[in-house]
Amino acid sequence: ELENQLTTKFKTLDELKQSLALNGSAEQTPEALSLRIAELCEMMDSIVSQVAQLKTSMQSILEQWKVYDEVYAEVSLMTTRYLYCIDQCKPSVVSLEALKNQVKTLQ
């Protein structure tokens, strides 16, 4: 989106350059306008560079989040499995009377 806006601004800047070359300006001298346009071009180049750096940085961050999501899903699954195993491995609570009956049955 930023890149599209920058492209539009570049086109507008080019139109200003052409307009300056054809008409000139009554308010400012052509040299002053040319200097101003050159400054604007430098600022636009700087912004384009910053957007490119931001895009690279964001791609790196996105890749790191993907790795995080994969690892989180794996850990979550393992935790669920361990909780299930712990729940299944708990000895059932049996009364003393039931144990005595089981001992008699086994004897």
PyMOL CGO cylinders between C-alpha atoms (Angstrom):
from pymol import cmd
from pymol.cgo import CYLINDER

trace = [
    CYLINDER, 0.00, 0.00, 0.00, 2.84, 2.37, 0.88, 0.3, 1, 1, 1, 1, 1, 1,
    CYLINDER, 2.84, 2.37, 0.88, 4.62, 1.45, -2.32, 0.3, 1, 1, 1, 1, 1, 1,
    CYLINDER, 4.62, 1.45, -2.32, 1.51, 2.29, -4.35, 0.3, 1, 1, 1, 1, 1, 1,
    CYLINDER, 1.51, 2.29, -4.35, 1.21, 5.65, -2.62, 0.3, 1, 1, 1, 1, 1, 1,
    CYLINDER, 1.21, 5.65, -2.62, 4.88, 6.35, -3.28, 0.3, 1, 1, 1, 1, 1, 1,
    CYLINDER, 4.88, 6.35, -3.28, 4.44, 5.53, -6.96, 0.3, 1, 1, 1, 1, 1, 1,
    CYLINDER, 4.44, 5.53, -6.96, 1.54, 7.98, -7.12, 0.3, 1, 1, 1, 1, 1, 1,
    CYLINDER, 1.54, 7.98, -7.12, 3.63, 10.66, -5.41, 0.3, 1, 1, 1, 1, 1, 1,
    CYLINDER, 3.63, 10.66, -5.41, 6.48, 10.09, -7.85, 0.3, 1, 1, 1, 1, 1, 1,
    CYLINDER, 6.48, 10.09, -7.85, 4.10, 10.59, -10.76, 0.3, 1, 1, 1, 1, 1, 1,
    CYLINDER, 4.10, 10.59, -10.76, 2.83, 13.81, -9.18, 0.3, 1, 1, 1, 1, 1, 1,
    CYLINDER, 2.83, 13.81, -9.18, 6.41, 14.97, -8.69, 0.3, 1, 1, 1, 1, 1, 1,
    CYLINDER, 6.41, 14.97, -8.69, 7.23, 14.22, -12.33, 0.3, 1, 1, 1, 1, 1, 1,
    CYLINDER, 7.23, 14.22, -12.33, 4.19, 16.22, -13.40, 0.3, 1, 1, 1, 1, 1, 1,
    CYLINDER, 4.19, 16.22, -13.40, 5.43, 19.13, -11.29, 0.3, 1, 1, 1, 1, 1, 1,
    CYLINDER, 5.43, 19.13, -11.29, 8.83, 18.91, -12.95, 0.3, 1, 1, 1, 1, 1, 1,
    CYLINDER, 8.83, 18.91, -12.95, 7.25, 18.98, -16.38, 0.3, 1, 1, 1, 1, 1, 1,
    CYLINDER, 7.25, 18.98, -16.38, 4.98, 21.84, -15.43, 0.3, 1, 1, 1, 1, 1, 1,
    CYLINDER, 4.98, 21.84, -15.43, 7.96, 23.79, -14.11, 0.3, 1, 1, 1, 1, 1, 1,
    CYLINDER, 7.96, 23.79, -14.11, 9.90, 23.16, -17.28, 0.3, 1, 1, 1, 1, 1, 1,
    CYLINDER, 9.90, 23.16, -17.28, 7.03, 24.37, -19.43, 0.3, 1, 1, 1, 1, 1, 1,
    CYLINDER, 7.03, 24.37, -19.43, 5.59, 27.28, -17.45, 0.3, 1, 1, 1, 1, 1, 1,
    CYLINDER, 5.59, 27.28, -17.45, 7.91, 28.42, -14.74, 0.3, 1, 1, 1, 1, 1, 1,
    CYLINDER, 7.91, 28.42, -14.74, 6.35, 30.14, -11.74, 0.3, 1, 1, 1, 1, 1, 1,
    CYLINDER, 6.35, 30.14, -11.74, 5.60, 33.73, -11.00, 0.3, 1, 1, 1, 1, 1, 1,
    CYLINDER, 5.60, 33.73, -11.00, 5.96, 33.24, -7.24, 0.3, 1, 1, 1, 1, 1, 1,
    CYLINDER, 5.96, 33.24, -7.24, 9.36, 31.55, -7.21, 0.3, 1, 1, 1, 1, 1, 1,
    CYLINDER, 9.36, 31.55, -7.21, 12.28, 31.45, -9.54, 0.3, 1, 1, 1, 1, 1, 1,
    CYLINDER, 12.28, 31.45, -9.54, 12.74, 28.32, -11.61, 0.3, 1, 1, 1, 1, 1, 1,
    CYLINDER, 12.74, 28.32, -11.61, 16.03, 27.66, -9.83, 0.3, 1, 1, 1, 1, 1, 1,
    CYLINDER, 16.03, 27.66, -9.83, 14.34, 27.73, -6.41, 0.3, 1, 1, 1, 1, 1, 1,
    CYLINDER, 14.34, 27.73, -6.41, 11.60, 25.41, -7.61, 0.3, 1, 1, 1, 1, 1, 1,
    CYLINDER, 11.60, 25.41, -7.61, 14.16, 23.07, -9.16, 0.3, 1, 1, 1, 1, 1, 1,
    CYLINDER, 14.16, 23.07, -9.16, 16.04, 22.93, -5.86, 0.3, 1, 1, 1, 1, 1, 1,
    CYLINDER, 16.04, 22.93, -5.86, 12.82, 22.24, -3.98, 0.3, 1, 1, 1, 1, 1, 1,
    CYLINDER, 12.82, 22.24, -3.98, 11.88, 19.49, -6.41, 0.3, 1, 1, 1, 1, 1, 1,
    CYLINDER, 11.88, 19.49, -6.41, 15.36, 17.97, -6.03, 0.3, 1, 1, 1, 1, 1, 1,
    CYLINDER, 15.36, 17.97, -6.03, 14.90, 17.98, -2.24, 0.3, 1, 1, 1, 1, 1, 1,
    CYLINDER, 14.90, 17.98, -2.24, 11.52, 16.30, -2.64, 0.3, 1, 1, 1, 1, 1, 1,
    CYLINDER, 11.52, 16.30, -2.64, 13.08, 13.66, -4.88, 0.3, 1, 1, 1, 1, 1, 1,
    CYLINDER, 13.08, 13.66, -4.88, 15.76, 12.96, -2.28, 0.3, 1, 1, 1, 1, 1, 1,
    CYLINDER, 15.76, 12.96, -2.28, 13.13, 12.65, 0.44, 0.3, 1, 1, 1, 1, 1, 1,
    CYLINDER, 13.13, 12.65, 0.44, 11.09, 10.29, -1.74, 0.3, 1, 1, 1, 1, 1, 1,
    CYLINDER, 11.09, 10.29, -1.74, 14.18, 8.14, -2.39, 0.3, 1, 1, 1, 1, 1, 1,
    CYLINDER, 14.18, 8.14, -2.39, 14.82, 8.05, 1.34, 0.3, 1, 1, 1, 1, 1, 1,
    CYLINDER, 14.82, 8.05, 1.34, 11.24, 6.99, 2.00, 0.3, 1, 1, 1, 1, 1, 1,
    CYLINDER, 11.24, 6.99, 2.00, 11.42, 4.29, -0.68, 0.3, 1, 1, 1, 1, 1, 1,
    CYLINDER, 11.42, 4.29, -0.68, 14.57, 2.97, 0.98, 0.3, 1, 1, 1, 1, 1, 1,
    CYLINDER, 14.57, 2.97, 0.98, 12.91, 2.98, 4.40, 0.3, 1, 1, 1, 1, 1, 1,
    CYLINDER, 12.91, 2.98, 4.40, 9.86, 1.15, 3.03, 0.3, 1, 1, 1, 1, 1, 1,
    CYLINDER, 9.86, 1.15, 3.03, 12.13, -1.50, 1.50, 0.3, 1, 1, 1, 1, 1, 1,
    CYLINDER, 12.13, -1.50, 1.50, 13.91, -1.96, 4.84, 0.3, 1, 1, 1, 1, 1, 1,
    CYLINDER, 13.91, -1.96, 4.84, 10.57, -2.15, 6.64, 0.3, 1, 1, 1, 1, 1, 1,
    CYLINDER, 10.57, -2.15, 6.64, 9.31, -4.73, 4.17, 0.3, 1, 1, 1, 1, 1, 1,
    CYLINDER, 9.31, -4.73, 4.17, 12.42, -6.89, 4.69, 0.3, 1, 1, 1, 1, 1, 1,
    CYLINDER, 12.42, -6.89, 4.69, 12.11, -6.55, 8.45, 0.3, 1, 1, 1, 1, 1, 1,
    CYLINDER, 12.11, -6.55, 8.45, 8.42, -7.44, 8.40, 0.3, 1, 1, 1, 1, 1, 1,
    CYLINDER, 8.42, -7.44, 8.40, 9.08, -10.53, 6.28, 0.3, 1, 1, 1, 1, 1, 1,
    CYLINDER, 9.08, -10.53, 6.28, 11.67, -11.67, 8.79, 0.3, 1, 1, 1, 1, 1, 1,
    CYLINDER, 11.67, -11.67, 8.79, 9.26, -11.09, 11.66, 0.3, 1, 1, 1, 1, 1, 1,
    CYLINDER, 9.26, -11.09, 11.66, 6.51, -12.96, 9.82, 0.3, 1, 1, 1, 1, 1, 1,
    CYLINDER, 6.51, -12.96, 9.82, 8.81, -15.96, 9.34, 0.3, 1, 1, 1, 1, 1, 1,
    CYLINDER, 8.81, -15.96, 9.34, 9.69, -15.91, 13.04, 0.3, 1, 1, 1, 1, 1, 1,
    CYLINDER, 9.69, -15.91, 13.04, 6.00, -15.83, 13.98, 0.3, 1, 1, 1, 1, 1, 1,
    CYLINDER, 6.00, -15.83, 13.98, 5.33, -18.81, 11.70, 0.3, 1, 1, 1, 1, 1, 1,
    CYLINDER, 5.33, -18.81, 11.70, 8.07, -20.77, 13.47, 0.3, 1, 1, 1, 1, 1, 1,
    CYLINDER, 8.07, -20.77, 13.47, 6.64, -19.70, 16.83, 0.3, 1, 1, 1, 1, 1, 1,
    CYLINDER, 6.64, -19.70, 16.83, 3.12, -20.81, 15.83, 0.3, 1, 1, 1, 1, 1, 1,
    CYLINDER, 3.12, -20.81, 15.83, 4.41, -24.23, 14.71, 0.3, 1, 1, 1, 1, 1, 1,
    CYLINDER, 4.41, -24.23, 14.71, 6.39, -24.77, 17.92, 0.3, 1, 1, 1, 1, 1, 1,
    CYLINDER, 6.39, -24.77, 17.92, 3.49, -23.52, 20.06, 0.3, 1, 1, 1, 1, 1, 1,
    CYLINDER, 3.49, -23.52, 20.06, 1.09, -25.96, 18.38, 0.3, 1, 1, 1, 1, 1, 1,
    CYLINDER, 1.09, -25.96, 18.38, 3.54, -28.81, 18.95, 0.3, 1, 1, 1, 1, 1, 1,
    CYLINDER, 3.54, -28.81, 18.95, 4.06, -27.91, 22.62, 0.3, 1, 1, 1, 1, 1, 1,
    CYLINDER, 4.06, -27.91, 22.62, 0.32, -27.53, 23.12, 0.3, 1, 1, 1, 1, 1, 1,
    CYLINDER, 0.32, -27.53, 23.12, -0.30, -30.99, 21.65, 0.3, 1, 1, 1, 1, 1, 1,
    CYLINDER, -0.30, -30.99, 21.65, 2.43, -32.53, 23.80, 0.3, 1, 1, 1, 1, 1, 1,
    CYLINDER, 2.43, -32.53, 23.80, 1.03, -30.85, 26.92, 0.3, 1, 1, 1, 1, 1, 1,
    CYLINDER, 1.03, -30.85, 26.92, -2.42, -32.21, 26.16, 0.3, 1, 1, 1, 1, 1, 1,
    CYLINDER, -2.42, -32.21, 26.16, -0.99, -35.70, 25.68, 0.3, 1, 1, 1, 1, 1, 1,
    CYLINDER, -0.99, -35.70, 25.68, 0.94, -35.53, 28.95, 0.3, 1, 1, 1, 1, 1, 1,
    CYLINDER, 0.94, -35.53, 28.95, -2.11, -34.29, 30.84, 0.3, 1, 1, 1, 1, 1, 1,
    CYLINDER, -2.11, -34.29, 30.84, -4.14, -37.17, 29.38, 0.3, 1, 1, 1, 1, 1, 1,
    CYLINDER, -4.14, -37.17, 29.38, -1.45, -39.71, 30.36, 0.3, 1, 1, 1, 1, 1, 1,
    CYLINDER, -1.45, -39.71, 30.36, -1.21, -38.32, 33.88, 0.3, 1, 1, 1, 1, 1, 1,
    CYLINDER, -1.21, -38.32, 33.88, -4.97, -38.46, 34.20, 0.3, 1, 1, 1, 1, 1, 1,
    CYLINDER, -4.97, -38.46, 34.20, -5.06, -42.07, 32.97, 0.3, 1, 1, 1, 1, 1, 1,
    CYLINDER, -5.06, -42.07, 32.97, -2.16, -43.18, 35.17, 0.3, 1, 1, 1, 1, 1, 1,
    CYLINDER, -2.16, -43.18, 35.17, -3.68, -41.96, 38.42, 0.3, 1, 1, 1, 1, 1, 1,
    CYLINDER, -3.68, -41.96, 38.42, -4.54, -44.84, 40.66, 0.3, 1, 1, 1, 1, 1, 1,
    CYLINDER, -4.54, -44.84, 40.66, -8.23, -45.06, 41.17, 0.3, 1, 1, 1, 1, 1, 1,
    CYLINDER, -8.23, -45.06, 41.17, -9.34, -44.18, 44.64, 0.3, 1, 1, 1, 1, 1, 1,
    CYLINDER, -9.34, -44.18, 44.64, -10.66, -47.34, 46.28, 0.3, 1, 1, 1, 1, 1, 1,
    CYLINDER, -10.66, -47.34, 46.28, -12.08, -47.72, 49.73, 0.3, 1, 1, 1, 1, 1, 1,
    CYLINDER, -12.08, -47.72, 49.73, -10.47, -49.95, 52.34, 0.3, 1, 1, 1, 1, 1, 1,
    CYLINDER, -10.47, -49.95, 52.34, -13.45, -52.25, 52.27, 0.3, 1, 1, 1, 1, 1, 1,
    CYLINDER, -13.45, -52.25, 52.27, -13.18, -52.74, 48.50, 0.3, 1, 1, 1, 1, 1, 1,
    CYLINDER, -13.18, -52.74, 48.50, -9.47, -53.56, 48.87, 0.3, 1, 1, 1, 1, 1, 1,
    CYLINDER, -9.47, -53.56, 48.87, -10.22, -56.15, 51.56, 0.3, 1, 1, 1, 1, 1, 1,
    CYLINDER, -10.22, -56.15, 51.56, -12.78, -57.80, 49.30, 0.3, 1, 1, 1, 1, 1, 1,
    CYLINDER, -12.78, -57.80, 49.30, -10.31, -57.87, 46.41, 0.3, 1, 1, 1, 1, 1, 1,
    CYLINDER, -10.31, -57.87, 46.41, -7.65, -59.46, 48.65, 0.3, 1, 1, 1, 1, 1, 1,
    CYLINDER, -7.65, -59.46, 48.65, -10.14, -62.15, 49.74, 0.3, 1, 1, 1, 1, 1, 1,
    CYLINDER, -10.14, -62.15, 49.74, -11.08, -62.80, 46.13, 0.3, 1, 1, 1, 1, 1, 1,
    CYLINDER, -11.08, -62.80, 46.13, -7.46, -63.13, 45.12, 0.3, 1, 1, 1, 1, 1, 1,
    CYLINDER, -7.46, -63.13, 45.12, -6.72, -65.52, 48.00, 0.3, 1, 1, 1, 1, 1, 1,
]
cmd.load_cgo(trace, "trace")
